[in-house]
């Protein structure tokens, strides 16, 4: 359940009074970030007309601090996850009729002073989605632990494998979206951190113009607080599983149908081998028989699942008009 206050239209009207430039809204998903939220909100307010914080079920003073500093606060009754927070931020940006939505983390990793770097390509009409990348500049990931760099590069490489437009950093939440992009994006099935990959996938499939700009990123040693509450290995495995799920859903005939047919063929070969041995020995080799049955059943299951997912995907596209 999402608990929100009514849009602060008076605040919005004062923020955009006599505005002769694109309305920039900064959206910040936050969960128990009372130690850093003030710094992030104040920094973002210098480069945005409206700052919106989604307090994702925090048990500390995150929401209260943001609200006292003048941010519009969306409150979740309980922790729903990063993806759910992003969906609410997209929805609120559309309600506020924002021309540009910039998202950044609340833990202090991102530098709010770099917001204009992401907004500029959209205002210039160069891109509709701008991604902040830690790897475009050699100093961008200088504070990033080596194991994190490796994990991000692996996830990014896998993401680029099924996308038309390759990116250098698929995992950064520091991004900017145009009004048109906001109309096409925001509906996500992933509630966790893998929502960033799902959004990237949606951008690549929608044909929106996308580009990257170099950004810096701070980590625990420099921010002064712990910037991640999740184990790195667990986080990486979760992202990998979500990526596999998204890829399979996107191309079920390729990633399920073809392996399924190969499994049926292999099971058939085992079956032929079993029959040949039976013809010469008049006895059934149990292991070969079981392998034949197993491969054939698994193959039929994969093929039927692929066909079902393909039909659902085609139906969804027809319903959405794409």
C-alpha positions in Angstrom: 0.0 0.0 0.0 1.3 3.5 -0.9 0.5 6.3 1.4 0.9 9.7 -0.2 -0.2 13.3 0.5 -2.1 15.2 -2.1 0.2 17.0 -4.6 1.4 20.2 -3.1 0.1 22.4 -6.0 0.9 25.6 -4.1 4.5 24.5 -3.8 4.5 23.5 -7.5 2.9 26.8 -8.6 5.5 28.8 -6.7 8.3 26.7 -8.0 7.3 27.3 -11.7 5.9 30.8 -11.5 6.9 32.7 -14.6 9.0 29.7 -15.6 10.5 30.2 -19.1 12.6 27.0 -19.1 11.9 23.3 -18.9 10.5 22.1 -15.6 13.2 19.8 -13.9 12.0 17.4 -11.2 14.5 15.4 -9.2 13.3 12.1 -7.9 15.0 10.4 -4.9 14.1 6.8 -3.8 15.1 6.6 -0.1 15.0 3.9 2.6 16.5 4.7 6.0 18.8 7.4 4.8 18.4 10.0 7.5 22.2 10.5 7.7 22.5 11.6 4.1 19.1 12.7 2.8 19.5 16.3 3.9 22.7 16.7 1.9 21.2 15.1 -1.1 18.0 17.1 -1.1 19.7 20.4 -0.5 22.2 19.7 -3.3 19.4 18.6 -5.7 17.4 21.8 -4.9 20.1 23.9 -6.4 19.6 22.3 -9.8 15.9 21.4 -9.8 12.6 23.2 -9.6 11.0 20.5 -7.5 12.6 17.6 -5.5 10.4 14.6 -4.8 11.5 11.9 -2.3 9.9 8.5 -2.1 10.3 7.4 1.5 10.1 3.6 0.9 8.9 2.5 4.4 11.8 4.0 6.4 11.8 3.5 10.1 14.0 6.5 10.7 13.5 10.2 10.1 14.2 10.1 6.3 10.8 11.4 5.2 10.5 14.0 8.0 13.9 15.5 7.2 13.2 15.7 3.5 9.8 17.3 4.0 11.1 19.9 6.4 13.7 20.9 3.8 10.9 21.5 1.2 10.9 18.3 -0.7 7.6 16.7 -1.9 7.5 13.4 0.0 5.7 10.2 -1.1 5.5 7.6 1.7 5.2 3.9 1.5 3.6 2.1 4.5 6.3 -0.6 4.2 9.5 -1.2 2.3 8.4 -2.1 -1.2 11.7 -1.9 -3.0 13.7 0.3 -5.3 11.6 -0.5 -8.3 8.3 0.4 -6.6 9.8 3.7 -5.4 10.9 4.5 -9.0 7.4 3.8 -10.3 5.9 6.3 -7.8 8.6 8.9 -8.8 7.7 8.5 -12.5 4.0 8.8 -11.7 4.5 11.9 -9.6 6.7 13.5 -12.2 4.0 13.0 -14.8 1.4 14.5 -12.5 3.7 17.5 -12.0 4.0 17.8 -15.8 7.8 17.7 -15.6 9.8 18.2 -18.7 12.8 16.4 -17.2 12.9 13.8 -14.5 16.3 13.1 -12.9 16.7 10.2 -10.5 19.6 9.7 -8.1 20.2 7.8 -4.9 19.7 9.1 -1.4 22.8 7.5 0.1 25.3 10.2 -1.0 27.0 8.2 -3.7 25.9 10.6 -6.4 26.9 14.2 -6.7 23.8 16.5 -7.1 26.0 19.2 -8.6 26.3 16.9 -11.7 22.5 17.0 -12.3 23.0 19.7 -15.1 25.3 17.2 -16.9 22.4 14.9 -17.3 19.8 17.5 -18.0 21.7 19.3 -20.7 21.5 16.7 -23.5 17.7 16.5 -23.0 17.2 20.2 -23.1 19.4 20.4 -26.2 17.2 17.7 -27.9 20.2 15.3 -28.3 18.8 12.5 -26.1 15.6 11.4 -24.5 17.2 9.3 -21.8 20.6 10.1 -20.3 22.6 7.6 -18.2 25.3 8.6 -15.8 28.3 6.3 -16.3 31.2 5.7 -13.9 33.3 4.2 -16.6 33.4 6.9 -19.3 36.0 8.8 -17.2 38.9 7.1 -15.6 38.3 8.9 -12.3 34.6 8.1 -12.2 35.1 4.7 -10.7 38.4 5.4 -8.9 36.8 4.9 -5.5 34.8 1.9 -6.5 36.0 -1.5 -5.0 37.5 -3.8 -7.6 34.9 -6.6 -7.0 32.1 -4.1 -7.6 33.7 -2.9 -10.8 33.9 -6.5 -12.0 30.3 -7.3 -11.1 29.0 -4.2 -12.8 30.9 -4.8 -15.9 29.7 -8.4 -16.1 26.0 -7.3 -15.7 26.5 -4.5 -18.2 28.0 -6.9 -20.7 25.1 -9.3 -20.3 22.6 -6.5 -20.6 24.3 -5.2 -23.8 24.1 -8.7 -25.3 20.4 -8.4 -26.0 20.1 -4.7 -26.4 20.6 -2.7 -29.6 22.4 0.1 -27.9 25.4 -0.8 -25.8 26.1 1.1 -22.6 29.1 1.3 -20.4 27.3 1.3 -17.0 23.9 -0.5 -16.7 23.6 -0.3 -13.0 23.8 3.4 -12.1 20.5 5.0 -10.8 21.7 8.5 -11.7 19.6 9.0 -14.9 17.5 11.7 -16.6 14.3 11.2 -18.6 12.5 13.5 -21.0 8.7 14.0 -20.9 8.3 11.6 -23.9 10.5 9.0 -22.1 8.4 9.3 -19.0 5.3 8.5 -21.1 6.8 5.3 -22.3 8.5 4.2 -19.1 7.7 3.7 -15.4 5.6 0.5 -15.5 8.0 -2.1 -14.0 7.5 -5.7 -12.8 10.7 -5.7 -10.8 10.5 -4.1 -7.4 14.1 -4.5 -6.3 17.4 -3.1 -7.6 17.0 -5.0 -10.8 14.5 -2.4 -11.8 17.3 -0.4 -13.2 18.1 -3.1 -15.7 14.4 -3.5 -16.6 14.2 0.2 -17.3 17.3 0.1 -19.5 15.7 -2.8 -21.3 12.5 -0.8 -21.8 14.5 2.1 -23.2 16.4 -0.1 -25.6 13.1 -1.7 -26.9 11.2 1.6 -27.1 13.6 3.2 -29.6 14.1 6.3 -27.3 17.3 8.2 -28.0 19.8 7.3 -25.3 23.2 8.6 -24.4 25.7 8.5 -21.5 27.6 11.2 -19.6 30.5 10.7 -17.2 29.7 11.0 -13.5 31.7 10.4 -10.3 30.6 8.1 -7.5 31.4 8.0 -3.8 31.5 5.0 -1.6 31.5 4.2 2.1 35.0 5.4 2.9 34.4 8.8 1.4 30.7 9.3 2.1 31.3 8.5 5.7 28.3 6.0 6.0 27.5 2.6 4.8 26.1 3.0 1.3 24.7 -0.5 0.9 22.7 -2.7 3.3 22.8 -5.7 1.0 25.6 -8.3 0.7 27.4 -7.7 -2.6 27.3 -11.4 -3.6 23.6 -11.7 -2.9 22.9 -8.4 -4.7 24.9 -9.5 -7.8 23.3 -13.0 -7.9 19.9 -11.3 -7.7 20.6 -9.0 -10.5 21.9 -11.9 -12.6 18.8 -14.0 -12.0 16.6 -11.0 -12.9 18.5 -10.4 -16.0 18.2 -14.0 -17.1 14.4 -13.8 -16.4 14.1 -10.6 -18.5 16.1 -12.1 -21.4 14.0 -15.3 -21.4 10.8 -13.3 -21.3 12.0 -11.1 -24.2 13.1 -14.0 -26.5 11.4 -17.2 -25.3 11.7 -19.1 -28.6 15.5 -18.4 -28.7 16.4 -19.0 -25.1 13.8 -21.8 -24.2 12.6 -23.1 -27.5 15.9 -24.0 -29.2 17.4 -25.6 -26.0 14.1 -27.5 -25.6 14.3 -28.9 -29.1 17.9 -29.9 -28.5 16.9 -31.6 -25.3 14.2 -33.6 -27.1 16.7 -34.6 -29.8 19.2 -35.7 -27.2 16.5 -37.7 -25.4 15.5 -39.3 -28.7 19.2 -40.3 -29.3 19.3 -41.9 -25.9 16.1 -43.7 -26.7 17.5 -45.1 -30.0 20.6 -46.2 -28.2 18.5 -48.0 -25.6 16.5 -49.8 -28.3 19.7 -50.9 -30.0 21.1 -52.3 -26.7 17.8 -54.0 -26.0 17.8 -55.6 -29.5 21.3 -57.1 -28.8 21.0 -58.0 -25.1 17.2 -58.3 -24.6 17.6 -56.2 -21.5 16.8 -52.5 -20.7 19.7 -50.4 -19.4 17.8 -48.4 -16.7 20.2 -45.4 -16.7 19.9 -44.9 -20.5 16.2 -45.3 -20.4 15.8 -42.7 -17.6 18.1 -40.3 -19.4 16.0 -40.6 -22.5 12.7 -40.0 -20.7 14.2 -37.1 -18.6 15.6 -35.2 -21.7 12.4 -35.7 -23.7 10.2 -34.5 -20.8 12.4 -31.5 -20.0 12.5 -30.6 -23.7 8.7 -30.7 -24.1 8.4 -28.6 -21.0 10.8 -25.9 -22.3 9.2 -25.9 -25.8 5.7 -25.6 -24.4 6.8 -22.8 -22.0 8.5 -21.0 -24.8 5.4 -21.1 -27.0 3.2 -19.9 -24.1 5.5 -17.0 -23.3 5.7 -16.1 -27.0 1.9 -16.1 -27.3 1.6 -13.9 -24.2 4.2 -11.5 -25.5 2.5 -11.2 -28.8 -0.9 -10.7 -27.1 0.6 -8.0 -24.8 2.0 -6.1 -27.8 -1.3 -6.2 -29.6 -3.2 -4.9 -26.5 -0.7 -2.1 -26.0 -0.7 -1.3 -29.7 3.1 -1.8 -30.2 
